[in-house]
Amino acid sequence: MVKFFDEIPPHVLQWIEKQHMFTVATAPLAADGHVNVSSKGVGGTFHIVNNRKVWYEDLTGSGSETIAHLRENGRITIFFNAFEGPPMICRLFGTGLVHEFATPEYDAYIPPDKRTPGSRSVIVVDVHKVATSCGFAVPFYDFVGHRDTLLSSGTRKELADLNALDGRGEGGLKAYWENNNTRSIDGLSALQFAHKSDRVADATRDFSRFGVVTRKKGERRNIGGEEMKLMLLAFLFGAIVSAFFARLLRGC
């Protein structure tokens, strides 16, 4: 049964703090514009200010739809759902603001020593309505850990900028922002300042605080090999048991 609230209830706040991922949904005003849904993760990037305000650290991605839509109209919904324990779905309806990397507003939320590799903006959301519902259709999943791929990519790009004399390395973060994050797929303005900034982000190689799990190349193949061995052993065991009972029946 869906329930609506004007702010985030205390029990929902506690539940949100335990979630490992969330999804954001935004859309342009144009009727033929593209509605966007983006899944977010990486430990420590979502923050609760109070029961009417939240924010998250927006990491560099292949597009910038959320930023563009917020600049145009401010509408955003943040979606959480439970993969373990009692079923739960939660939607935070709100209006969002974008604070780009190297702006005073960004710095107020994220001191340099707390910044996540590849971070390009802070998305601040004022929540005006909250909806919770059952989530009975959501399957169970066991959380293993956050991926380190995005963090590694951000670090490599930041190192490219750090090693460049002008702070704008080939294959660096600012070049990536300029080439991929300044416009939405509908042509709306997205990043406006970050790629023009003279500031160079300090690259970090310590991902321990993000709760990541590093998977080596070929690990999936090894897991598959172990599964095949178990299946073969089970098959052989079944064949032996079948032969044993067949001999017993012949002797009766």
C-alpha positions as a Markdown table, in Angstrom:
| # | Residue | x | y | z |
|---|---|---|---|---|
| 1 | Met | 0.0 | 0.0 | 0.0 |
| 2 | Val | 1.5 | 3.3 | -1.0 |
| 3 | Lys | 2.0 | 6.0 | 1.6 |
| 4 | Phe | 2.8 | 9.6 | 1.1 |
| 5 | Phe | 4.7 | 12.0 | 3.3 |
| 6 | Asp | 5.7 | 15.7 | 3.2 |
| 7 | Glu | 9.2 | 14.8 | 4.4 |
| 8 | Ile | 11.3 | 11.7 | 4.9 |
| 9 | Pro | 10.1 | 9.9 | 8.0 |
| 10 | Pro | 12.8 | 8.9 | 10.6 |
| 11 | His | 12.5 | 5.1 | 9.9 |
| 12 | Val | 12.9 | 5.7 | 6.2 |
| 13 | Leu | 15.9 | 7.9 | 6.8 |
| 14 | Gln | 17.5 | 5.0 | 8.7 |
| 15 | Trp | 16.6 | 2.6 | 5.9 |
| 16 | Ile | 18.0 | 4.8 | 3.2 |
| 17 | Glu | 21.4 | 5.0 | 5.0 |
| 18 | Lys | 21.7 | 1.2 | 4.7 |
| 19 | Gln | 21.1 | 1.1 | 0.9 |
| 20 | His | 24.0 | 0.5 | -1.5 |
| 21 | Met | 22.6 | 2.0 | -4.6 |
| 22 | Phe | 19.9 | 4.5 | -5.8 |
| 23 | Thr | 18.5 | 5.6 | -9.1 |
| 24 | Val | 17.7 | 9.1 | -10.3 |
| 25 | Ala | 15.1 | 10.1 | -12.9 |
| 26 | Thr | 14.8 | 13.4 | -14.7 |
| 27 | Ala | 13.3 | 14.6 | -18.0 |
| 28 | Pro | 13.4 | 17.7 | -20.2 |
| 29 | Leu | 10.3 | 19.9 | -20.7 |
| 30 | Ala | 10.0 | 19.1 | -24.4 |
| 31 | Ala | 7.3 | 16.5 | -25.2 |
| 32 | Asp | 9.7 | 14.6 | -27.5 |
| 33 | Gly | 12.7 | 14.9 | -25.1 |
| 34 | His | 14.4 | 11.8 | -23.7 |
| 35 | Val | 13.4 | 10.8 | -20.2 |
| 36 | Asn | 16.6 | 9.7 | -18.3 |
| 37 | Val | 17.1 | 7.1 | -15.6 |
| 38 | Ser | 20.6 | 6.7 | -14.0 |
| 39 | Ser | 21.7 | 4.1 | -11.4 |
| 40 | Lys | 24.2 | 5.3 | -8.8 |
| 41 | Gly | 26.4 | 3.6 | -6.4 |
| 42 | Val | 29.9 | 3.9 | -4.8 |
| 43 | Gly | 30.0 | 3.9 | -1.1 |
| 44 | Gly | 29.8 | 7.3 | 0.7 |
| 45 | Thr | 28.5 | 9.4 | -2.3 |
| 46 | Phe | 24.9 | 9.8 | -1.0 |
| 47 | His | 24.3 | 12.1 | 1.9 |
| 48 | Ile | 21.3 | 13.1 | 4.0 |
| 49 | Val | 21.2 | 16.7 | 5.4 |
| 50 | Asn | 17.9 | 16.5 | 7.1 |
| 51 | Asn | 14.4 | 15.1 | 6.4 |
| 52 | Arg | 13.8 | 17.6 | 3.6 |
| 53 | Lys | 17.3 | 17.8 | 1.9 |
| 54 | Val | 19.7 | 15.3 | 0.5 |
| 55 | Trp | 22.7 | 15.5 | -1.9 |
| 56 | Tyr | 24.9 | 13.2 | -3.8 |
| 57 | Glu | 28.4 | 13.4 | -5.3 |
| 58 | Asp | 27.9 | 13.1 | -9.1 |
| 59 | Leu | 30.7 | 11.0 | -10.7 |
| 60 | Thr | 31.9 | 11.4 | -14.3 |
| 61 | Gly | 29.9 | 9.3 | -16.8 |
| 62 | Ser | 29.4 | 8.9 | -20.5 |
| 63 | Gly | 26.5 | 11.4 | -20.5 |
| 64 | Ser | 25.2 | 14.3 | -18.4 |
| 65 | Glu | 21.4 | 14.1 | -18.8 |
| 66 | Thr | 20.7 | 14.7 | -15.1 |
| 67 | Ile | 22.7 | 17.9 | -15.0 |
| 68 | Ala | 21.1 | 19.2 | -18.2 |
| 69 | His | 17.6 | 18.5 | -17.1 |
| 70 | Leu | 18.1 | 20.0 | -13.6 |
| 71 | Arg | 19.5 | 23.2 | -15.2 |
| 72 | Glu | 16.4 | 23.4 | -17.4 |
| 73 | Asn | 13.6 | 22.6 | -15.0 |
| 74 | Gly | 14.9 | 21.3 | -11.6 |
| 75 | Arg | 12.7 | 18.2 | -11.4 |
| 76 | Ile | 14.1 | 15.0 | -10.1 |
| 77 | Thr | 13.0 | 11.8 | -8.4 |
| 78 | Ile | 15.4 | 9.6 | -6.4 |
| 79 | Phe | 14.4 | 6.0 | -6.2 |
| 80 | Phe | 15.5 | 3.3 | -3.6 |
| 81 | Asn | 14.5 | -0.3 | -3.3 |
| 82 | Ala | 15.3 | -3.1 | -0.9 |
| 83 | Phe | 17.2 | -6.1 | -2.2 |
| 84 | Glu | 17.4 | -7.8 | 1.2 |
| 85 | Gly | 15.2 | -7.9 | 4.3 |
| 86 | Pro | 11.6 | -6.6 | 4.3 |
| 87 | Pro | 10.4 | -5.4 | 0.9 |
| 88 | Met | 10.4 | -1.6 | 0.4 |
| 89 | Ile | 10.4 | 1.0 | -2.4 |
| 90 | Cys | 11.0 | 4.7 | -1.7 |
| 91 | Arg | 10.7 | 7.7 | -4.0 |
| 92 | Leu | 12.0 | 11.1 | -3.1 |
| 93 | Phe | 10.3 | 13.7 | -5.2 |
| 94 | Gly | 12.2 | 17.0 | -5.3 |
| 95 | Thr | 13.9 | 19.9 | -7.1 |
| 96 | Gly | 17.6 | 19.8 | -7.6 |
| 97 | Leu | 20.5 | 22.2 | -8.0 |
| 98 | Val | 23.9 | 21.5 | -9.7 |
| 99 | His | 27.1 | 22.7 | -8.2 |
| 100 | Glu | 30.0 | 21.9 | -10.5 |
| 101 | Phe | 33.6 | 20.9 | -9.7 |
| 102 | Ala | 35.8 | 23.8 | -8.5 |
| 103 | Thr | 32.9 | 26.2 | -7.7 |
| 104 | Pro | 32.6 | 27.6 | -4.2 |
| 105 | Glu | 29.4 | 25.7 | -3.6 |
| 106 | Tyr | 31.0 | 22.4 | -4.6 |
| 107 | Asp | 33.9 | 23.0 | -2.3 |
| 108 | Ala | 31.5 | 23.7 | 0.6 |
| 109 | Tyr | 30.0 | 20.3 | 0.2 |
| 110 | Ile | 33.2 | 18.4 | -0.7 |
| 111 | Pro | 36.6 | 19.3 | 0.8 |
| 112 | Pro | 39.5 | 18.2 | -1.3 |
| 113 | Asp | 40.4 | 15.3 | 1.0 |
| 114 | Lys | 36.9 | 13.9 | 0.8 |
| 115 | Arg | 36.5 | 14.1 | -3.0 |
| 116 | Thr | 35.8 | 10.9 | -4.9 |
| 117 | Pro | 37.9 | 10.2 | -8.0 |
| 118 | Gly | 36.1 | 11.4 | -11.1 |
| 119 | Ser | 33.7 | 13.7 | -9.2 |
| 120 | Arg | 32.3 | 16.4 | -11.5 |
| 121 | Ser | 29.4 | 17.9 | -9.5 |
| 122 | Val | 27.2 | 17.9 | -6.4 |
| 123 | Ile | 23.5 | 17.4 | -6.9 |
| 124 | Val | 21.5 | 18.9 | -4.0 |
| 125 | Val | 17.8 | 18.0 | -3.8 |
| 126 | Asp | 15.1 | 19.7 | -1.8 |
| 127 | Val | 12.5 | 17.0 | -1.1 |
| 128 | His | 8.8 | 18.1 | -1.2 |
| 129 | Lys | 7.1 | 14.6 | -1.3 |
| 130 | Val | 8.1 | 11.1 | -0.3 |
| 131 | Ala | 6.3 | 7.9 | -1.3 |
| 132 | Thr | 6.9 | 4.4 | 0.1 |
| 133 | Ser | 5.4 | 1.2 | -1.3 |
| 134 | Cys | 5.7 | -2.5 | -0.9 |
| 135 | Gly | 8.3 | -3.7 | -3.5 |
| 136 | Phe | 7.0 | -7.2 | -3.5 |
| 137 | Ala | 8.1 | -7.7 | -7.1 |
| 138 | Val | 11.8 | -6.8 | -6.4 |
| 139 | Pro | 14.0 | -9.9 | -6.1 |
| 140 | Phe | 16.5 | -10.7 | -3.4 |
| 141 | Tyr | 20.2 | -10.0 | -4.2 |
| 142 | Asp | 23.2 | -10.4 | -2.0 |
| 143 | Phe | 25.5 | -7.3 | -1.9 |
| 144 | Val | 29.1 | -8.2 | -2.7 |
| 145 | Gly | 30.7 | -4.7 | -3.0 |
| 146 | His | 31.0 | -1.7 | -5.1 |
| 147 | Arg | 32.9 | -1.8 | -8.4 |
| 148 | Asp | 36.2 | 0.0 | -8.7 |
| 149 | Thr | 36.0 | 0.5 | -12.5 |
| 150 | Leu | 34.6 | 4.1 | -12.4 |
| 151 | Leu | 37.1 | 5.1 | -9.6 |
| 152 | Ser | 40.0 | 3.7 | -11.5 |
| 153 | Ser | 38.9 | 5.5 | -14.7 |
| 154 | Gly | 38.6 | 8.8 | -12.8 |
| 155 | Thr | 42.0 | 8.4 | -11.3 |
| 156 | Arg | 43.7 | 7.7 | -14.6 |
| 157 | Lys | 42.0 | 10.8 | -16.1 |
| 158 | Glu | 43.0 | 12.9 | -13.2 |
| 159 | Leu | 46.6 | 11.7 | -13.4 |
| 160 | Ala | 46.7 | 12.7 | -17.1 |
| 161 | Asp | 45.7 | 16.3 | -16.1 |
| 162 | Leu | 48.2 | 16.3 | -13.2 |
| 163 | Asn | 51.1 | 15.3 | -15.5 |
| 164 | Ala | 50.2 | 18.0 | -18.1 |
| 165 | Leu | 52.0 | 21.3 | -17.9 |
| 166 | Asp | 48.7 | 23.2 | -18.4 |
| 167 | Gly | 46.6 | 20.9 | -16.3 |
| 168 | Arg | 44.7 | 19.6 | -19.3 |
| 169 | Gly | 46.2 | 16.3 | -20.4 |
| 170 | Glu | 45.3 | 14.3 | -23.5 |
| 171 | Gly | 42.8 | 11.8 | -22.2 |
| 172 | Gly | 42.4 | 13.8 | -19.0 |
| 173 | Leu | 39.2 | 14.5 | -17.0 |
| 174 | Lys | 38.7 | 18.0 | -18.4 |
| 175 | Ala | 39.0 | 16.9 | -22.0 |
| 176 | Tyr | 36.5 | 14.1 | -21.3 |
| 177 | Trp | 34.1 | 16.6 | -19.7 |
| 178 | Glu | 34.4 | 19.0 | -22.6 |
| 179 | Asn | 33.9 | 16.2 | -25.2 |
| 180 | Asn | 31.1 | 14.3 | -23.5 |
| 181 | Asn | 29.4 | 16.2 | -20.7 |
| 182 | Thr | 28.6 | 19.7 | -21.9 |
| 183 | Arg | 25.3 | 18.8 | -23.7 |
| 184 | Ser | 22.5 | 16.4 | -23.2 |
| 185 | Ile | 21.4 | 14.1 | -26.1 |
| 186 | Asp | 18.6 | 16.7 | -26.7 |
| 187 | Gly | 21.1 | 19.5 | -26.9 |
| 188 | Leu | 20.5 | 21.0 | -23.5 |
| 189 | Ser | 23.4 | 22.7 | -21.7 |
| 190 | Ala | 25.0 | 20.5 | -19.0 |
| 191 | Leu | 28.5 | 21.2 | -17.6 |
| 192 | Gln | 29.3 | 24.8 | -17.9 |
| 193 | Phe | 32.3 | 25.5 | -15.7 |
| 194 | Ala | 34.2 | 22.4 | -14.6 |
| 195 | His | 36.0 | 21.7 | -17.9 |
| 196 | Lys | 37.1 | 25.3 | -18.0 |
| 197 | Ser | 38.5 | 25.4 | -14.5 |
| 198 | Asp | 42.2 | 25.9 | -13.9 |
| 199 | Arg | 42.1 | 23.6 | -10.8 |
| 200 | Val | 43.6 | 20.1 | -11.1 |
| 201 | Ala | 42.1 | 17.4 | -9.0 |
| 202 | Asp | 44.4 | 15.4 | -6.8 |
| 203 | Ala | 44.3 | 11.8 | -7.9 |
| 204 | Thr | 44.0 | 9.0 | -5.3 |
| 205 | Arg | 44.7 | 5.3 | -5.6 |
| 206 | Asp | 43.2 | 4.4 | -2.2 |
| 207 | Phe | 39.7 | 3.2 | -2.8 |
| 208 | Ser | 39.3 | 1.5 | 0.6 |
| 209 | Arg | 36.8 | 4.0 | 2.0 |
| 210 | Phe | 34.4 | 3.3 | -0.9 |
| 211 | Gly | 33.7 | -0.3 | -0.1 |
| 212 | Val | 34.9 | -1.6 | -3.5 |
| 213 | Val | 35.6 | -5.1 | -4.6 |
| 214 | Thr | 38.3 | -5.5 | -7.2 |
| 215 | Arg | 37.7 | -8.4 | -9.6 |
| 216 | Lys | 40.7 | -9.6 | -11.6 |
| 217 | Lys | 40.5 | -10.3 | -15.3 |
| 218 | Gly | 39.5 | -13.9 | -15.9 |
| 219 | Glu | 37.9 | -14.3 | -12.5 |
| 220 | Arg | 34.5 | -15.0 | -14.0 |
| 221 | Arg | 36.1 | -17.6 | -16.2 |
| 222 | Asn | 37.7 | -19.2 | -13.1 |
| 223 | Ile | 34.4 | -19.2 | -11.3 |
| 224 | Gly | 32.8 | -20.9 | -14.3 |
| 225 | Gly | 35.5 | -23.5 | -14.3 |
| 226 | Glu | 34.8 | -24.3 | -10.6 |
| 227 | Glu | 31.1 | -24.7 | -11.3 |
| 228 | Met | 31.9 | -27.1 | -14.2 |
| 229 | Lys | 34.0 | -29.2 | -11.9 |
| 230 | Leu | 31.3 | -29.4 | -9.3 |
| 231 | Met | 28.7 | -30.3 | -12.0 |
| 232 | Leu | 31.1 | -33.1 | -13.3 |
| 233 | Leu | 31.6 | -34.5 | -9.8 |
| 234 | Ala | 27.9 | -34.5 | -9.2 |
| 235 | Phe | 27.3 | -36.3 | -12.5 |
| 236 | Leu | 29.9 | -38.9 | -11.7 |
| 237 | Phe | 28.5 | -39.4 | -8.2 |
| 238 | Gly | 25.0 | -39.8 | -9.7 |
| 239 | Ala | 26.3 | -42.4 | -12.2 |
| 240 | Ile | 28.0 | -44.4 | -9.5 |
| 241 | Val | 24.9 | -44.4 | -7.3 |
| 242 | Ser | 22.8 | -45.5 | -10.2 |
| 243 | Ala | 25.1 | -48.3 | -11.1 |
| 244 | Phe | 25.2 | -49.5 | -7.5 |
| 245 | Phe | 21.4 | -49.7 | -7.2 |
| 246 | Ala | 21.2 | -51.4 | -10.6 |
| 247 | Arg | 23.5 | -54.2 | -9.4 |
| 248 | Leu | 21.5 | -54.5 | -6.2 |
| 249 | Leu | 18.2 | -54.9 | -8.2 |
| 250 | Arg | 19.7 | -57.5 | -10.4 |
| 251 | Gly | 20.8 | -59.5 | -7.4 |
| 252 | Cys | 17.3 | -59.6 | -5.9 |
